[in-house]
Amino acid sequence: MDDSIRAQNMKILIVGSGGREHAIAWAIEQTLSKSVQLYCAPGNAGISQSAQLVPISVMDLQGLVGFARAEKIDLTFVGPEAPLAAGLVDCFEEAGLPVVGPRASAARLESSKVFAKDFMARNKVPTAAYRVAQSPEEAIHALRGGEFGDSSASVVVKADGLAAGKGVVVAQSHREAEQAIEDLMINHVAGAEASTRVVLEETLVGTEASLLLFADGKDYVIMPAARDHKRIGENDTGPNTGGMGSVTDASILSSEELQKAINEIVEPTLAGAEREGFPFKGILFLGLMLTSAGPKLLEYNVRFGDPETQAILVRLKTDLVSIFDGIRTRRLGQLKVEWTSGASACVVAASRGYPGKYETGAVIEGLERQLEGVEIFHAGTAFSTEGSVIASGGRVLGVTSAAKTLSDSLANCYDALGKIYWPGMQFRRDIGRTSIV
């Protein structure tokens, strides 16, 4: 096989099992110019409709390498952050296997909050003031020493490592911050390995936005800006989740805010990564806070977000496989990446109890009653012994639509949700209609 992937009879492996990976499989399926055989490890019930499922864990690095080698996979795309941080891309590249995603050295932008904040500081990326603490005593001393205002001030407490969405607490007072420090560093609610260090940050005030981009280590392409709704309850109440819905719309980032984010965050980040020896190749996700002083960076993710991916990819007009190949071969700058105009929305349907201990095993009804213009991406689904699709995770489905306006997109999603049911199904009815602060 030459440097670029074959145009016909391709074999593509997607690593992951969530709604993000289903959306990626769907986007690849839209490529009519190529004959593609899709595999997904380990996948889910929805993904099985378009890909052969491979029963290999995302963390079985050598198992995935062995499968790709044995099946002569032409291109592998890695979805989740954990295998990226563990070095799956490194393993594939060292085996001479075509793969898309950042190496472990670049994945540190997500896998270590301490590394990311220090990187932002070195490269003058605008972000919240912060302090790294190596122990609970050091963290509490920093709080009581006045570095983050008086005892009534809000403080953000972040576990250093990957914590599956449980490692960030926005404490409304120093008392809450001290409890968060105890929970993370002593009680290890986000895992012992993730919480050996914490980052304390000032709380930024503004509206959140998500800006994702394709990058090949040299060039980059910006995706439509998105907004995620993280809290479980309507009016943005209750605990944070992995995301209960997302929207894309031109109103999320003004042209001025976008240009400022590019000049002050995107380009310094990519230039800094190259200068520090880890040119970024893959999907870079910038969590932004739109403050009165302009966009500031909350965090990096080194992969597609979920459910942002679903809302973004339904607007992609360009062949996703060509984009992935452009990333891999550093030819992204030669592509014209196009998106549909308008807006999109993804509303997540979750199991009862999520984001805490949730129920599983219920049969999902109504999936066959899909509406035109709506895509249903599976996140936590499986097959029962009788062959029915059942809820097997916390977040179960991402009901997604692109339309001319955000109102139309949301109406399509909620119409489709009205035809789906399982005992304990829950979803927010105000996605896209609330201001995320």
C-alpha positions in Angstrom: 0.0 0.0 0.0 1.4 3.4 -0.9 1.4 6.5 1.3 -2.3 7.4 0.8 -5.0 4.9 1.6 -6.6 2.8 -1.2 -9.6 4.3 -2.9 -11.5 1.0 -3.1 -12.3 -2.0 -0.9 -10.9 -0.3 2.2 -10.9 -1.9 5.6 -11.3 0.6 8.5 -11.2 -0.1 12.2 -12.9 2.3 14.7 -11.8 1.9 18.3 -14.5 2.6 20.8 -18.1 1.8 21.8 -20.1 5.0 22.3 -22.3 7.5 20.5 -19.2 9.2 19.2 -18.0 6.1 17.5 -21.5 5.4 16.0 -21.5 8.9 14.6 -18.1 8.3 13.0 -19.2 5.0 11.5 -22.3 6.7 10.1 -20.2 9.6 8.6 -17.9 7.1 7.0 -20.9 5.2 5.6 -22.0 8.4 3.8 -18.9 8.1 1.6 -20.4 6.7 -1.6 -17.2 7.1 -3.6 -15.4 4.3 -1.7 -16.2 0.7 -0.9 -15.5 0.4 2.8 -15.6 -2.6 5.2 -16.0 -1.3 8.7 -14.9 -2.9 12.0 -15.5 -1.5 15.5 -13.8 -2.7 18.7 -15.8 -3.3 20.8 -18.7 -1.3 19.4 -22.4 -1.5 20.4 -25.8 -2.7 19.1 -26.3 0.4 16.8 -22.8 0.3 15.4 -23.3 -3.4 14.5 -25.8 -2.3 11.8 -22.9 -0.9 9.8 -19.7 -2.5 11.1 -18.5 -5.9 12.2 -18.0 -5.8 16.0 -14.6 -7.0 17.3 -14.7 -8.2 20.9 -11.4 -6.5 21.9 -11.2 -4.0 24.8 -10.0 -0.4 23.8 -7.2 -0.9 26.4 -5.9 -4.2 24.9 -3.3 -2.3 22.9 -1.5 -5.4 21.6 -4.7 -7.2 20.8 -5.9 -4.3 18.6 -2.5 -4.1 16.9 -2.6 -7.9 16.3 -6.2 -7.7 14.8 -5.3 -4.8 12.5 -2.2 -6.6 11.3 -4.0 -9.9 10.8 -7.0 -8.3 9.0 -4.8 -5.9 6.9 -6.7 -2.9 8.2 -6.1 0.1 5.9 -6.8 2.8 8.5 -7.6 2.8 12.3 -9.3 5.7 14.1 -9.1 5.8 17.9 -12.1 7.4 19.6 -11.7 7.4 23.4 -9.1 9.3 25.5 -7.9 6.3 27.6 -6.3 4.3 24.8 -4.8 7.5 23.4 -3.2 8.3 26.7 -2.0 4.7 27.1 -0.2 5.0 23.7 -2.3 3.0 21.3 -1.3 5.3 18.4 2.3 4.9 19.3 1.9 1.1 19.2 0.2 1.2 15.8 2.8 3.5 14.3 5.7 1.4 15.7 4.1 -1.6 14.0 3.8 0.3 10.7 0.0 0.4 10.8 -1.9 3.4 9.5 -3.7 5.2 12.4 -5.3 8.5 13.2 -5.0 10.1 16.6 -2.4 11.8 18.8 0.5 9.9 20.3 0.7 9.6 24.1 3.0 12.6 24.4 0.4 14.8 22.8 -2.5 13.1 24.7 -1.0 14.5 27.9 -2.9 17.7 27.0 -5.9 15.8 28.2 -4.5 13.0 30.4 -2.8 15.4 32.8 -4.5 18.6 33.9 -1.1 19.7 35.5 0.7 19.3 32.2 -2.0 21.1 30.3 -2.1 24.1 32.6 1.7 24.4 32.6 1.7 24.1 28.8 -0.9 26.9 28.6 1.2 29.1 30.8 4.4 28.4 28.8 2.6 29.2 25.5 0.7 32.3 26.8 -2.7 30.7 26.1 -5.4 32.7 28.0 -6.8 30.6 30.8 -7.8 30.7 34.5 -5.2 31.4 37.2 -4.2 28.2 38.9 -2.1 26.4 41.5 -0.9 22.8 41.5 -1.0 20.9 44.8 0.8 17.7 45.4 -1.0 16.8 48.7 -4.3 17.6 50.4 -2.4 19.7 53.0 -0.8 21.8 50.2 -4.1 22.3 48.5 -5.9 23.4 51.7 -3.0 25.7 52.6 -3.3 27.4 49.2 -7.0 28.0 49.8 -6.6 29.3 53.4 -3.7 31.4 52.3 -5.9 33.7 50.2 -4.6 32.8 46.8 -8.2 32.2 45.6 -10.1 35.1 47.4 -12.0 34.9 50.6 -13.8 31.9 52.0 -17.0 32.7 50.0 -15.3 32.7 46.6 -15.9 29.9 44.1 -13.0 27.7 43.2 -12.5 24.9 40.6 -10.9 21.7 41.9 -9.6 19.3 39.2 -8.0 15.9 39.5 -4.8 15.7 37.5 -5.5 12.5 35.6 -8.3 11.0 33.5 -11.4 10.6 35.7 -14.3 9.7 33.4 -16.0 13.0 34.0 -15.8 12.8 37.8 -12.6 14.7 38.3 -13.8 18.4 38.1 -15.7 20.1 40.9 -16.9 23.8 40.7 -17.0 24.5 44.4 -19.2 27.5 45.4 -17.1 28.2 48.5 -13.8 27.3 50.1 -15.7 24.9 52.4 -17.0 23.1 49.3 -13.5 23.2 47.8 -12.0 21.6 50.9 -14.6 18.8 50.7 -13.8 18.3 47.0 -10.1 18.0 47.9 -10.9 15.4 50.5 -13.1 13.5 48.1 -10.5 13.5 45.3 -7.2 13.1 47.2 -8.3 11.1 50.2 -11.5 9.3 49.3 -10.4 8.8 45.6 -13.9 9.3 44.2 -12.3 9.8 40.8 -9.8 7.0 41.2 -6.5 7.0 43.1 -4.3 7.3 40.1 -6.1 10.3 38.8 -6.0 12.2 42.1 -2.4 12.1 43.3 -2.3 15.8 42.4 -5.0 18.4 42.0 -5.2 21.8 40.2 -7.0 24.7 41.9 -8.3 27.3 39.6 -10.1 30.6 39.7 -13.7 30.3 38.5 -14.2 31.9 35.1 -17.5 33.7 34.5 -19.2 33.6 31.1 -20.7 31.2 28.6 -19.1 27.9 27.6 -18.5 26.9 24.0 -16.7 23.9 22.4 -14.3 24.5 19.4 -13.0 21.4 17.7 -10.5 21.1 14.9 -8.8 18.6 12.7 -5.0 18.9 12.8 -2.2 17.1 11.0 0.8 18.6 12.8 1.1 21.3 10.2 -2.3 22.5 9.1 -5.7 22.6 10.8 -9.4 22.8 9.9 -12.0 24.3 12.3 -15.3 22.5 12.8 -18.6 24.3 13.6 -18.6 25.6 17.1 -20.8 23.6 19.5 -22.3 24.0 23.0 -22.7 21.0 25.4 -25.2 20.7 28.1 -23.5 18.8 30.9 -25.9 18.8 33.8 -28.5 16.1 34.3 -31.4 18.5 35.1 -33.3 21.1 33.1 -32.3 24.7 33.6 -28.7 23.3 34.1 -29.4 21.8 37.5 -28.1 18.7 39.2 -24.7 16.9 38.9 -22.5 17.0 35.8 -22.7 14.2 33.3 -20.8 13.2 30.2 -23.2 15.4 28.3 -27.0 15.4 27.9 -27.1 17.2 24.6 -25.3 19.5 22.3 -26.0 22.0 19.5 -24.2 23.8 16.7 -25.3 27.2 15.5 -23.7 30.3 14.1 -24.7 32.2 17.3 -22.4 30.2 19.5 -19.3 32.0 18.5 -19.3 35.4 16.9 -16.8 35.9 14.0 -14.8 38.2 16.3 -14.7 35.6 19.1 -13.8 32.8 16.7 -10.9 34.9 15.3 -9.7 35.7 18.8 -9.8 32.1 19.8 -7.8 31.1 16.7 -5.2 33.8 17.2 -4.8 33.4 21.0 -5.6 29.7 21.6 -5.6 27.5 18.5 -2.4 28.7 16.8 -0.3 29.2 20.0 -1.4 25.6 21.1 -0.4 24.0 17.8 2.8 26.0 17.5 3.7 25.2 21.1 3.1 21.5 20.6 5.4 21.4 17.6 8.0 23.4 19.4 7.9 21.1 22.4 8.3 18.0 20.3 4.8 16.6 19.9 3.2 18.0 16.7 -0.5 17.5 17.2 -2.1 15.0 14.7 -5.7 14.1 15.3 -8.8 15.8 16.7 -8.2 18.7 19.2 -11.1 19.8 21.4 -10.9 23.2 23.1 -13.3 23.8 25.9 -13.8 27.6 26.0 -15.3 30.1 28.4 -16.5 33.2 26.6 -15.7 35.9 29.2 -16.0 39.7 29.1 -12.3 39.7 28.3 -12.6 37.3 25.4 -12.4 33.5 25.0 -10.3 31.7 27.7 -9.4 28.0 27.6 -10.9 25.8 30.2 -9.4 22.5 29.1 -8.0 20.5 26.2 -9.5 17.2 25.0 -7.5 15.2 22.4 -10.4 13.5 20.7 -14.0 14.1 19.5 -16.3 15.0 22.3 -19.5 13.1 23.0 -22.2 14.3 22.2 -20.6 17.2 20.3 -19.4 14.7 17.6 -23.0 13.7 16.8 -24.1 17.3 16.3 -21.0 18.2 14.3 -20.7 15.2 11.9 -24.3 15.4 10.7 -23.3 18.7 9.1 -20.1 17.4 7.4 -20.3 17.4 3.6 -16.7 16.3 2.9 -15.6 12.7 2.9 -14.5 11.9 6.4 -12.1 9.2 5.3 -10.3 11.7 3.1 -10.0 14.0 6.1 -8.6 11.2 8.3 -6.1 10.3 5.5 -5.2 14.0 5.2 -4.4 14.0 8.9 -2.3 10.9 8.8 -0.3 11.9 5.7 0.0 15.6 6.7 -2.0 16.6 3.6 -4.9 18.2 5.4 -4.1 21.6 3.9 -4.8 20.2 0.4 -8.4 19.4 1.3 -11.4 21.7 1.1 -13.5 20.7 4.1 -17.2 21.8 3.7 -20.1 21.9 6.1 -23.8 22.4 5.6 -25.2 25.7 6.6 -27.8 26.0 9.3 -27.7 24.3 12.7 -27.9 20.9 14.4 -28.8 19.3 17.7 -28.2 16.1 19.6 -30.4 15.2 22.6 -29.2 12.4 24.8 -31.6 9.8 26.2 -30.2 8.2 29.4 -31.1 5.5 31.8 -32.9 6.1 35.1 -30.3 6.8 37.9 -27.7 8.3 35.6 -25.1 9.9 36.3 -25.2 7.8 39.5 -25.9 4.0 39.6 -28.2 3.4 36.6 -30.6 0.7 35.5 -29.8 -1.5 32.5 -31.5 -4.3 30.6 -34.7 -2.7 29.5 -35.8 -3.3 25.9 -35.8 -0.1 23.8 -39.0 0.4 21.8 -39.6 2.6 18.8 -36.2 2.6 17.2 -37.7 1.4 13.9 -39.9 4.5 13.8 -37.1 6.8 12.7 -38.1 10.1 11.2 -36.6 11.5 8.0 -33.8 14.0 8.9 -33.1 12.3 12.2 -30.2 10.1 13.1 -30.2 7.9 16.2 -26.7 7.2 17.4 -26.3 4.4 20.0 -24.1 5.0 23.0 -25.0 2.4 25.7 -26.9 -0.3 23.9 -26.5 -4.1 23.5 -28.5 -7.1 22.3 -30.6 -9.2 24.6 -30.4 -13.0 24.3 -33.6 -12.7 22.3 -32.1 -10.2 19.9 -33.8 -7.1 21.1 -31.9 -3.8 21.6 -31.6 -3.1 25.3 -30.2 -0.2 27.4 -26.8 -1.2 28.6 -25.2 2.1 29.7 -25.9 5.4 31.4 -26.2 7.5 28.3 -28.1 5.3 25.8 -29.0 7.2 22.7 -28.1 10.4 21.0 -31.1 11.6 18.9 -29.6 14.0 16.3 -30.8 16.3 13.5 -29.4 18.9 11.2 -31.8 21.6 9.8 -31.9 25.1 8.5 -32.4 26.5 12.0 -31.7 25.4 15.6 -35.4 25.4 16.4 -36.1 23.0 13.5 -33.2 20.8 14.5 -34.5 20.6 18.1 -38.1 20.0 17.0 -37.0 17.0 14.9 -35.1 15.6 17.8 -37.9 15.9 20.3 -40.4 14.5 17.7 -38.3 11.4 17.4 -37.8 11.1 21.1 -41.6 11.0 21.5 -41.6 7.7 19.5 -38.9 6.0 21.6 -39.5 4.4 25.0 -38.0 2.2 27.6 -38.8 2.0 31.4 -36.7 4.7 33.2 -35.8 6.6 30.0 -34.8 10.2 30.8 -33.8 13.2 28.8 -33.7 17.0 29.1 -36.4 19.0 27.3 -34.5 22.3 27.2 -31.4 21.4 25.2 -30.4 24.4 23.1 -32.9 26.6 24.9 -30.8 27.5 27.9 -27.7 29.7 28.4 -24.8 27.7 29.7 -23.0 29.7 32.3 
